Amino acid sequence: MIGGKGDAVKCATVSRSEAGQACVAGAPDVYADRVIRYKYHHNDNRRSHSTMRRMLVSATPTPASMPSPPPLNADAADVVWRPTADYIERSRLLRFMREVGVGAYDELLAWAAADPARFWDATLRDLDLQFYRPYTRTLDLSDGLPWARWFVGGLYNYAHDAVDKRATGPDAARIAVDWEGEEGATRTLTYAELHAESNRMAHLLRTQGVGVGDRVGIFMPMIPETVVAVLAVAKLGAVYVPIFSGYGAPSVAARLSDCDAKVLVTADGSYRRGRPIDMKQVADEAVAGAPTVERVVVARRTGQEAAWTPGRDLWWHEAVAGQPAEFETQRTAPEDPYMIIYTSGTTGRPKGAVHVHAGFPVKGAQDLAHCFDVQADDTLLWYTDLGWMMGPWAISGALMLGATLMLYDGTPDYPGPDRLWDVAARHGVTVLGIAPTAVRALKAHGDEPARRHDLARLRVFGSTGEPWDPETWRWLFATVGGSRCPIINYSGGTEISGGIVGCATITPLKPCCFAGPVPGMAADVVDETGHPVRGQVGELVIRGPWPGMTRGFWRDPERYLESYWSRLPDTWVHGDWAEIDADGFWYIRGRSDDTIKVAGKRVGPAEVESALLGHPAVVAAAAVGVPHEVKGETVVAFAVLRPGTTESEELRAALVGAVTAVLGKSLRPKRIHFVSDLPKTRNGKILRRVIRARYLDRPLGDLSALENPAAVDEIAHAR
């Protein structure tokens, strides 16, 4: 039942020959005259910018003309993992392939790229996604490829699939959210409890004037109330704005102001390495610079004293008490916005990526199902924050698949270096997501902290955020995972709603590799003219539509078109360097805007960093290009040494030699500096543009994602 009134419509079985027809079973069309009030005007955003659209040659996708992904060579000498019978028998992706009549993985990728409407229609059935009213058209490209519309004519709110449909019946008593705080506190919410709590919060927000299309900022640590708030906003048909819990007041205020947020949901504080952090003070300062915010709802996390503004501030636990446990979820259209998530830009102005109900949540659930093989018996822990894409992705994706979402609100090596492995073992985590930089930091503590815990239930690692170096990849694979758990490398972005390239549990793995495009992504690697390249580095592009693509940047459609669609006709140019090797495996070689060009030779920073990390003295590294009067640019690198290692000119020369041995004399670093830390985000992504700017004494741009400001100052005085 949906809000006590009628059943959702399940898509009927449709064969591939029916050419992407929508499901037709279900309730009568009683919503034809429905008017949706929301405050993001799609048509104005799409159609009033003809100048930019003239750059787009055609409204028809072109993936049929691109070369098919080559089959992976499972017998290649450097393949280190092949799927066992257990992984193959369990695989929901393999079941899906059999259902749609596809016999091989490369055939699936080719079919999905060539016929996205049929593929995504079949995917919705595979994921058991339920529409209130069936859609009449899977894909509409009448406004051009950058403004593709999906599941036209339907009514869909992802909160139904995430929680409503599991609130009764056999799923009701299953654990939906499992949480542990850094201080050791634990809590769980069943699907029935999550349903009731999100309903109460939806009622509360409605009493505070939140309606369809209104924006609600969520500035919270990863606690159960965060999940409740996210779902409550969706139930209202409103739009939530996830904000990184470590931001300072100016960054929070900028996001609240840009989207005209009406309400801010926050917490009194959080913990960071045992120290309470006053989030309410940050929220107060931010709201002072965001005049549209009328109410602040505060969840009690640490119990610390909080400044209070009567008439504006509400304690969560007091305000939801007595609110009804039933709420009729708003029957939104598939293209109605549900989230604006901001990403940092090099210009200093964040970009608000707009995502819709049948976009980001659908793509995230599909990626988790088809790449990570997440099913209802899984517990997913992805070490992240709500303000980063993987936070909203994990929440919607895990719950829509009926799995348990594990949240850890703390530092992975506090109070001891084994904390993350301990949490994973005690909570029975089966799928663990972590960034390569975080793994490098844990690896520095040695093998014993990981080996002391029983990780037998763990079956899949996930990784995103930046390229791997082979040594760290092998440490996670062999030492932590016992060479039995595949590392599902996964790369895409906030504007993508998940992965462009990835792996799957039915594909072989080489260290640091991707198995190719994520199913449903018409990805390719091309030269500067858009022609495919193999065996050499090129630009990662997407040639066709997918449901998760952002519906533009908030109030800035030209910036969206300029960022992704302006370089090649009807082609999304993502800004990553990639390479496909002779065995069909894909690799990300770094951001193309980070590329170092020395005397006409291009090198990605990841290649320099990987060479440095191969030396036993180095635990972290970053490489940037700096101007050179003859060569154009030259390489400068920064290395963090293993504890107990003595800095010396001999060591510096050895590191220069290590890079030279891998990349050749022409790419020999001009200088390697020793530092104690590298500027990075909380989830471990190294901020190379900040390193380069500080080293060259140039404007630093947007620093809102920076975790450790002292590291930036150290770059200026690097040794």
C-alpha positions in Angstrom: 0.0 0.0 0.0 1.1 3.5 -0.7 0.2 6.0 2.0 -2.9 3.8 2.6 -4.4 4.5 -0.8 -3.9 2.0 -3.6 -1.1 -0.1 -4.9 1.9 1.0 -6.9 2.1 -0.2 -10.5 4.7 -2.9 -11.2 6.0 -3.0 -14.8 4.7 -5.9 -16.7 7.1 -8.3 -18.4 8.1 -6.8 -21.8 10.1 -8.6 -24.4 13.1 -7.0 -26.1 11.2 -7.0 -29.4 8.7 -4.5 -28.0 11.2 -1.7 -28.6 11.3 0.0 -25.2 7.5 0.1 -24.7 6.5 1.2 -21.2 4.6 -1.0 -18.8 0.9 -0.7 -19.2 -0.6 -2.7 -16.3 -2.1 -0.9 -13.3 -4.4 1.7 -12.1 -6.7 3.9 -14.3 -5.4 7.2 -15.4 -6.9 9.4 -12.7 -3.9 11.8 -12.5 -4.1 13.2 -16.0 -5.1 16.7 -14.8 -2.6 16.7 -12.0 -0.5 19.9 -11.7 3.0 19.6 -10.1 4.2 22.7 -8.3 7.9 22.8 -8.1 10.4 25.6 -8.3 12.9 24.4 -10.8 11.6 25.2 -14.2 12.8 22.5 -16.6 11.6 24.0 -19.8 13.0 27.4 -19.1 16.3 25.8 -18.2 16.4 23.7 -21.4 14.9 25.7 -24.2 15.8 29.3 -23.6 19.5 28.8 -24.4 19.6 28.2 -28.2 23.0 29.7 -28.6 24.6 26.8 -26.6 22.4 24.2 -28.2 23.5 25.1 -31.7 26.8 23.5 -30.8 25.0 20.2 -30.7 24.8 18.7 -34.1 22.1 16.0 -33.7 19.4 14.9 -31.2 20.1 11.2 -32.1 22.7 9.3 -30.0 25.6 7.8 -32.0 26.8 4.8 -30.0 25.8 2.4 -32.8 28.7 3.8 -34.8 31.3 3.3 -32.1 33.4 0.1 -31.8 32.0 -2.5 -29.5 33.8 -3.0 -26.2 36.4 -5.8 -26.8 35.9 -9.0 -24.8 38.1 -9.3 -21.7 41.0 -11.7 -22.0 40.6 -13.7 -18.8 43.7 -15.6 -19.6 46.0 -12.6 -19.6 49.2 -13.2 -17.6 48.5 -10.3 -15.1 44.9 -11.2 -14.3 44.9 -11.8 -10.5 41.2 -12.6 -9.9 38.6 -14.6 -11.7 35.0 -15.1 -10.6 34.5 -18.4 -8.7 31.4 -20.5 -9.0 30.0 -18.9 -5.9 30.1 -15.4 -7.5 28.7 -16.6 -10.8 25.8 -18.6 -9.2 24.9 -15.6 -7.0 25.1 -12.9 -9.7 22.0 -11.0 -10.3 23.6 -9.4 -13.3 24.0 -12.9 -14.9 20.3 -13.6 -14.1 19.4 -10.3 -15.8 21.5 -11.2 -18.9 19.7 -14.5 -19.2 16.3 -12.8 -18.8 17.0 -10.4 -21.7 18.7 -13.1 -23.9 22.3 -11.8 -23.8 24.9 -14.4 -23.7 28.2 -12.6 -22.9 29.2 -9.5 -20.9 30.6 -7.6 -23.9 27.3 -8.3 -25.8 25.4 -6.8 -22.9 27.5 -3.6 -23.0 27.1 -3.3 -26.8 23.3 -3.8 -26.6 22.9 -1.4 -23.7 24.8 1.3 -25.6 23.1 0.8 -28.9 19.5 0.6 -27.5 19.3 2.5 -24.2 15.5 2.6 -24.1 15.1 -1.1 -24.2 18.0 -1.6 -21.8 16.7 0.7 -19.1 13.1 -0.5 -19.5 14.4 -4.0 -18.8 16.5 -2.7 -15.9 13.5 -1.2 -14.2 11.8 -4.6 -14.2 14.9 -6.3 -13.0 15.2 -3.9 -10.0 11.4 -4.3 -9.3 11.0 -0.5 -9.4 7.3 0.4 -8.9 5.5 3.3 -10.6 2.3 4.8 -9.3 1.3 5.3 -12.9 3.2 3.5 -15.8 5.2 5.6 -18.2 4.1 5.7 -21.8 7.6 6.4 -23.3 10.9 5.3 -22.0 13.1 8.0 -23.6 12.4 11.4 -25.1 15.2 13.1 -27.0 13.1 15.9 -28.5 15.0 18.6 -26.6 18.4 17.1 -27.6 20.7 14.6 -26.0 21.9 16.9 -23.1 18.3 17.3 -22.0 17.1 13.7 -22.4 13.8 12.9 -20.5 13.1 9.5 -19.1 9.9 7.4 -18.3 7.6 10.0 -19.8 4.0 10.0 -18.6 4.6 8.0 -15.4 4.4 8.9 -11.8 7.2 7.8 -9.5 8.7 8.7 -6.2 11.9 6.8 -5.3 10.9 6.9 -1.6 8.3 4.3 -2.3 11.0 1.8 -3.5 13.4 2.8 -0.8 11.1 2.4 2.2 7.3 2.4 1.6 7.0 -0.9 -0.1 9.0 -2.7 2.6 7.2 -1.2 5.6 4.8 -4.2 5.8 5.2 -7.9 5.1 8.3 -9.9 5.4 10.7 -7.0 5.0 9.2 -4.9 7.8 11.4 -6.4 10.6 14.6 -6.5 8.6 17.3 -4.0 9.4 17.4 -1.1 7.0 20.0 1.1 8.8 22.8 -0.1 11.0 24.8 2.6 12.6 27.9 3.0 14.8 29.5 6.3 16.0 33.1 7.0 16.6 32.5 6.9 20.4 31.1 3.3 20.1 27.4 4.0 20.3 25.2 1.9 18.0 21.6 2.0 16.7 19.5 0.2 14.2 16.3 1.0 12.3 14.1 -1.7 10.7 12.3 -0.9 7.5 9.1 -0.5 9.4 10.8 1.9 11.9 12.5 3.9 9.1 9.1 4.2 7.4 7.4 5.5 10.5 10.2 7.9 11.4 10.5 9.3 7.8 6.7 9.8 7.8 6.8 11.7 11.1 9.6 13.9 9.8 7.7 14.6 6.6 4.7 15.7 8.7 7.0 18.0 10.7 8.5 19.6 7.6 5.1 20.1 6.2 4.0 22.0 9.4 7.0 24.2 8.8 5.8 25.2 5.4 7.8 22.8 3.2 6.0 21.8 0.1 6.6 20.4 -3.4 9.8 21.8 -4.9 11.0 23.6 -1.8 14.7 23.2 -1.0 15.8 21.7 2.3 19.5 21.7 3.3 20.7 18.7 5.2 24.0 19.4 7.0 24.5 16.4 9.2 27.0 13.6 10.0 26.3 10.1 8.9 23.7 9.1 11.6 20.2 7.4 11.3 18.4 10.8 11.4 20.2 11.7 8.2 18.6 8.9 6.3 15.2 9.7 7.8 15.5 13.4 6.7 16.6 12.5 3.2 13.5 10.2 2.8 11.2 12.7 4.4 12.1 15.4 2.0 11.4 13.0 -0.9 8.1 12.0 0.5 7.0 15.6 0.4 8.1 16.1 -3.2 10.6 18.6 -2.0 14.3 18.9 -3.0 17.1 18.1 -0.6 20.6 19.7 -0.7 23.2 17.4 0.9 26.0 19.5 2.5 29.4 18.1 3.6 29.4 17.8 7.4 33.0 19.2 7.6 32.3 22.5 5.8 32.8 25.8 7.4 30.0 28.4 7.6 30.8 30.3 4.4 30.5 27.1 2.3 27.3 26.0 4.0 25.9 29.5 3.5 26.8 29.6 -0.2 24.9 26.4 -0.9 21.8 27.4 1.1 21.7 30.8 -0.5 22.3 29.6 -4.1 19.3 27.2 -3.9 17.1 29.5 -1.7 16.7 26.8 0.9 13.7 27.2 3.2 14.7 24.8 6.0 18.0 23.5 7.3 18.3 20.2 9.1 21.4 19.8 11.1 22.9 18.3 14.3 24.2 19.7 17.5 27.6 18.3 16.7 29.7 15.3 15.6 32.9 13.6 16.7 36.3 13.8 15.0 39.1 11.7 16.6 37.4 11.8 19.9 36.8 15.6 19.9 33.3 17.0 19.7 32.7 19.3 16.7 30.1 22.1 17.1 28.0 21.8 14.0 25.2 23.9 15.4 27.5 26.9 15.7 28.5 26.5 12.0 24.9 26.2 11.1 24.0 29.4 12.9 26.7 31.3 11.2 25.7 29.9 7.8 22.0 30.7 8.3 23.0 34.3 9.1 24.2 34.5 5.5 21.3 32.6 4.0 18.2 34.8 4.4 15.7 32.4 2.8 16.2 29.8 5.7 13.2 30.1 8.0 13.6 27.1 10.3 16.5 25.0 11.6 15.7 21.5 12.8 18.5 20.1 15.1 19.1 16.5 15.8 20.8 15.6 19.1 24.1 13.7 18.3 26.7 14.7 20.9 24.5 16.2 23.6 26.7 19.3 23.8 25.3 22.7 24.6 23.9 24.5 21.6 23.1 28.1 21.0 19.4 28.6 20.3 17.3 31.0 18.4 13.7 30.8 19.7 11.0 30.8 17.0 13.5 29.5 14.4 15.2 26.5 15.9 13.5 23.2 16.7 14.8 20.2 18.5 14.2 17.2 16.3 13.2 14.8 19.1 10.7 17.3 20.5 9.2 18.4 17.2 8.6 15.0 15.8 7.0 13.6 19.0 3.3 13.1 18.4 3.5 13.4 14.6 1.6 10.7 12.8 3.4 7.6 11.7 1.5 7.5 8.4 2.1 9.9 5.5 0.9 9.8 1.9 4.0 10.0 -0.2 3.7 12.7 -3.0 3.2 11.1 -6.4 5.9 12.9 -8.3 6.7 12.7 -12.0 9.9 10.8 -12.9 11.5 14.1 -14.0 10.7 16.0 -10.8 13.8 17.2 -9.0 14.5 15.6 -5.6 18.2 16.6 -5.0 20.6 19.4 -5.8 24.1 18.3 -5.0 26.9 20.8 -5.2 30.4 20.0 -6.6 33.4 22.3 -6.3 34.6 24.0 -9.4 38.1 25.4 -10.2 36.6 28.9 -10.5 35.6 29.0 -6.9 31.8 28.8 -7.5 30.2 25.5 -6.7 28.0 23.8 -9.3 24.6 22.6 -8.2 23.8 19.4 -10.1 20.1 18.9 -10.4 18.9 15.3 -10.1 15.4 13.8 -10.4 13.4 10.9 -8.9 13.8 8.5 -11.8 17.4 9.6 -12.4 20.1 9.4 -9.7 18.3 6.8 -7.5 17.7 4.5 -10.5 21.2 4.8 -11.8 22.7 4.2 -8.3 20.5 1.2 -7.6 21.4 -0.3 -11.0 25.1 0.2 -10.4 25.0 -1.4 -7.0 23.0 -4.3 -8.4 24.8 -5.0 -11.6 28.4 -4.0 -10.6 28.6 -4.8 -6.9 25.9 -7.5 -6.9 24.1 -6.0 -3.9 21.1 -8.0 -2.9 18.7 -8.1 0.0 21.0 -10.2 2.2 23.9 -7.7 1.9 25.2 -5.1 4.3 26.7 -2.1 2.5 29.2 0.2 4.2 30.7 3.0 2.0 33.0 5.2 4.0 31.8 8.7 2.9 29.8 11.7 3.8 26.3 12.9 2.8 27.9 15.9 1.1 29.8 13.7 -1.3 28.0 11.8 -4.1 28.6 8.4 -2.6 26.5 9.3 0.5 23.2 9.9 -1.3 24.1 7.1 -3.7 24.6 4.6 -0.9 21.4 5.7 0.9 19.0 5.4 -2.0 20.8 2.5 -3.7 21.1 0.2 -0.7 17.5 0.8 0.5 15.9 0.5 -3.0 17.6 -3.0 -3.3 16.3 -4.0 0.2 19.8 -4.3 1.7 21.1 -3.1 5.0 22.8 0.3 4.9 25.7 0.5 7.4 26.7 3.9 8.5 30.0 4.6 10.4 30.3 8.2 11.7 33.9 8.4 12.6 37.5 8.2 11.5 38.7 4.9 10.0 41.9 4.7 12.2 40.5 6.0 15.5 40.9 5.1 18.4 43.1 2.5 16.8 44.5 1.7 13.3 42.1 -1.3 13.0 38.8 0.6 13.6 37.4 0.3 10.1 38.2 -3.4 9.9 36.7 -3.9 13.4 33.5 -2.1 12.4 33.2 -4.2 9.2 33.8 -7.5 11.1 31.4 -6.8 14.0 28.5 -5.6 11.8 28.9 -8.3 9.2 29.7 -6.0 6.3 29.6 -7.8 2.9 30.3 -4.8 0.6 32.9 -2.3 1.8 33.6 0.9 -0.2 36.7 3.0 0.5 38.9 5.4 -1.5 42.5 4.5 -2.4 43.9 7.4 -0.4 42.2 6.0 2.8 43.6 2.6 2.0 47.1 4.0 1.7 46.7 5.7 5.1 45.5 2.4 6.7 48.3 0.4 4.9 50.9 2.6 6.6 49.9 1.0 9.9 51.0 -2.4 8.6 49.3 -5.7 8.0 48.4 -6.8 11.6 45.5 -4.4 12.3 43.6 -5.8 9.3 44.5 -9.4 9.9 43.3 -9.4 13.5 39.7 -9.3 12.5 37.5 -11.9 10.9 36.3 -10.5 7.6 34.8 -13.8 6.4 31.5 -12.2 5.5 33.1 -9.6 3.3 32.8 -10.5 -0.3 33.3 -7.3 -2.3 35.4 -4.2 -2.0 34.3 -1.0 -3.8 36.6 1.9 -4.7 36.2 5.3 -6.3 37.5 8.8 -6.2 40.9 8.5 -7.8 43.3 6.1 -9.5 45.0 3.3 -7.6 48.7 2.6 -7.4 49.4 -1.2 -7.9 51.1 -1.7 -4.5 48.2 -0.3 -2.5 45.6 -2.2 -4.7 47.5 -5.4 -4.1 47.7 -4.8 -0.3 43.9 -4.4 -0.1 43.2 -7.3 -2.3 45.7 -9.8 -0.8 46.3 -8.7 2.8 42.9 -7.5 3.8 40.7 -9.5 1.4 42.8 -12.7 1.3 42.9 -12.6 -2.5 39.3 -13.8 -2.6 37.3 -10.5 -2.7 37.2 -8.6 -6.0 37.9 -4.9 -5.9 35.1 -3.3 -7.9 36.8 -0.2 -9.2 34.2 2.4 -10.0 34.6 5.9 -11.6 32.1 8.5 -12.7 30.9 11.5 -10.9 28.3 13.6 -9.2 26.8 14.7 -12.5 26.7 11.1 -13.7 24.8 9.7 -10.6 27.4 6.9 -10.3 29.8 5.1 -12.6 30.9 5.6 -16.2 33.3 2.7 -16.0 33.4 -0.1 -13.5 33.9 -3.8 -12.8 31.4 -6.6 -12.0 31.6 -9.7 -9.9 31.4 -11.9 -13.0 34.4 -10.3 -14.8 38.2 -11.0 -14.3 40.4 -8.4 -12.7 43.9 -7.0 -13.2 45.3 -4.7 -10.5 43.8 -1.2 -10.7 41.6 -2.0 -13.7 38.0 -1.5 -14.8 36.2 -4.2 -16.8 34.9 -1.5 -19.1 31.8 0.7 -19.2 29.1 0.2 -16.5 26.2 -1.5 -18.3 24.0 1.2 -19.8 26.9 3.7 -20.3 27.9 4.2 -23.9 31.5 5.1 -22.9 34.5 5.3 -25.2 38.1 6.5 -25.2 38.9 9.0 -28.0 41.5 11.4 -29.3 41.0 15.1 -29.6 38.9 14.8 -32.7 36.5 12.2 -31.1 37.9 9.1 -32.9 38.3 6.0 -30.8 41.8 5.0 -29.6 43.0 1.7 -28.2 46.3 1.0 -26.4 47.0 4.7 -25.7 45.7 7.4 -23.4 42.7 9.4 -24.6 39.6 11.3 -23.3 36.9 9.4 -21.5 33.6 10.2 -23.2 29.9 9.1 -23.2 28.0 9.0 -26.5 24.5 8.2 -25.4 21.9 9.1 -22.7 21.3 7.4 -19.4 18.7 8.2 -16.7 21.2 9.5 -14.1 22.6 12.3 -16.1 22.2 15.6 -14.3 19.3 17.8 -15.6 21.7 20.7 -15.7 23.3 22.9 -13.1 20.9 24.9 -10.9 20.1 28.2 -12.7 23.1 27.8 -14.9 22.3 25.6 -18.0 25.1 27.3 -20.1 27.7 26.2 -17.6 26.4 22.6 -17.9 26.5 22.6 -21.6 29.9 24.3 -21.7 31.4 21.9 -19.1 30.4 18.6 -20.8 28.8 19.0 -24.3 30.8 21.8 -26.0 33.9 20.0 -27.2 32.5 17.2 -29.4 29.1 16.9 -31.1 26.5 15.1 -29.0 29.3 13.7 -26.8 29.7 14.1 -23.0 33.5 14.8 -22.4 34.0 13.9 -18.8 37.5 15.3 -18.2 39.3 12.0 -17.3 42.2 10.4 -19.2 41.6 6.8 -19.8 43.2 3.9 -21.6 42.0 0.5 -22.9 44.8 -2.2 -23.0 45.3 -5.0 -25.4 43.3 -7.4 -23.2 40.3 -5.2 -23.1 40.8 -3.8 -19.6 40.2 -0.1 -18.9 42.2 2.3 -16.7 41.7 5.8 -15.5 44.9 7.8 -15.8 43.8 10.9 -13.9 41.9 14.1 -14.7 42.7 15.5 -18.1 42.8 19.0 -16.5 45.6 17.6 -14.2 47.6 16.4 -17.1 51.3 17.3 -17.1 52.7 18.1 -20.6 56.6 18.0 -20.7 58.1 18.9 -24.1 55.0 17.6 -25.9 54.8 14.4 -23.8 51.7 14.0 -21.7 51.8 12.2 -18.4 49.0 11.8 -15.8 49.9 12.6 -12.2 48.8 9.1 -11.2 51.6 7.6 -13.2 54.2 9.7 -11.4 52.6 9.0 -8.0 52.4 5.3 -8.7 56.1 5.2 -9.3 56.8 7.0 -6.1 54.5 4.8 -4.1 56.4 1.8 -5.3 59.3 2.9 -3.1 59.0 1.5 0.4 59.8 4.9 2.0 56.7 6.6 0.6 53.2 6.3 1.9 51.5 9.1 -0.1 52.4 11.3 -3.1 51.1 14.0 -5.4 52.5 15.2 -8.7 51.8 18.5 -10.5 53.0 20.3 -13.6 54.7 23.6 -13.2 55.8 26.1 -15.9 59.2 25.5 -17.6 60.7 28.1 -20.0 62.0 25.4 -22.4 59.8 22.4 -21.9 56.5 24.1 -21.3 56.0 22.2 -18.1 58.0 20.0 -15.8 57.1 17.6 -13.0 57.2 18.5 -9.4 56.2 15.9 -6.8 55.4 15.9 -3.1 56.0 12.8 -1.0 54.9 11.8 2.5 57.4 9.5 4.0 56.7 6.4 6.1 57.0 7.1 9.9 60.6 6.7 11.1 62.1 7.4 7.6 64.8 10.0 7.6 64.7 12.7 4.9 67.9 12.9 2.9 69.2 14.0 -0.4 70.1 10.4 -1.1 66.5 9.4 -0.6 65.3 12.3 -2.8 67.7 11.1 -5.6 66.4 7.6 -5.2 62.8 8.7 -5.6 63.7 10.7 -8.7 65.4 7.6 -10.0 62.3 5.5 -9.3 60.2 7.8 -11.4 62.7 8.0 -14.2 63.0 4.2 -14.3 59.3 3.9 -14.9 58.6 7.0 -17.1 61.9 7.7 -18.8 64.4 10.5 -18.6 62.2 13.0 -20.5 59.7 12.9 -17.6 62.2 13.0 -14.8 60.9 15.2 -11.9 62.5 18.5 -11.5 62.1 18.3 -7.8 60.6 16.0 -5.1 59.6 17.8 -1.9 59.0 16.1 1.5 55.9 17.0 3.3 54.1 15.6 6.4 50.6 15.6 4.7 48.9 16.4 1.4 45.8 18.6 1.0 42.8 16.4 0.6 39.1 16.0 1.2 37.7 14.1 4.1 37.1 11.0 1.9 40.8 11.1 0.9 40.8 12.7 -2.5 44.0 14.6 -3.1 43.4 18.2 -4.2 46.1 18.5 -6.8 44.8 21.8 -8.2 45.2 23.3 -4.7 48.8 21.9 -4.4 49.7 23.4 -7.8 48.1 26.8 -7.0 49.8 27.1 -3.6 53.2 26.1 -4.9 53.0 28.7 -7.7 51.5 31.3 -5.4 48.3 31.6 -7.4 44.6 31.9 -6.3 43.5 28.7 -4.6 39.9 28.7 -5.8 37.2 26.8 -3.9 38.6 25.3 -0.6 35.2 24.2 0.8 36.1 20.5 0.5 39.5 20.8 2.1 40.0 18.7 5.2 43.4 19.8 6.4 44.3 23.5 5.7 47.7 23.2 7.4 48.8 20.9 4.6 48.2 23.7 2.1 50.5 26.1 4.0 53.2 23.4 4.2 53.2 23.1 0.4 54.5 26.7 0.2 57.4 25.9 2.5 58.1 22.4 1.1 61.5 21.0 1.6 
